[in-house]
């Protein structure tokens, strides 16, 4: 079955890298300006049936970037550090990532609890 999705939707779903490998494209074509994130890509759903990465094999990465628009801190699920850098650069359209590090679920839990405690404190 043929499917049509925008590049941005594919990136948000975590399918962009797999589609590029399936079609033989370079993953950096969005960053290089050869294709827009709003462009629609038509593809066969056969590639979805191959090489699925289980969620428990993905790692969490905490990152901090500066773009032309804003300073942004977030969390990204990826297979490894290089995959995380590629996805962050493509999604947020940035070349320079200030910091990026792998974190555990416990660190994420502590980070979120610390944030909520600070959020509830009245100044």
Buried (B, 14 or more C-beta within 10 A) or exposed (E): EEEEBBBBBBBBEBBBBBBBEBEEBEBEBBBEEEEEBEEEBEBEEEBBEEEEEEEEEBBBBBBBBEEEEEEBEEEBBBBEEEBBBBBBBBBBBBEEBEEBEEBEEEEEEEEEEEEEEEEEEEE
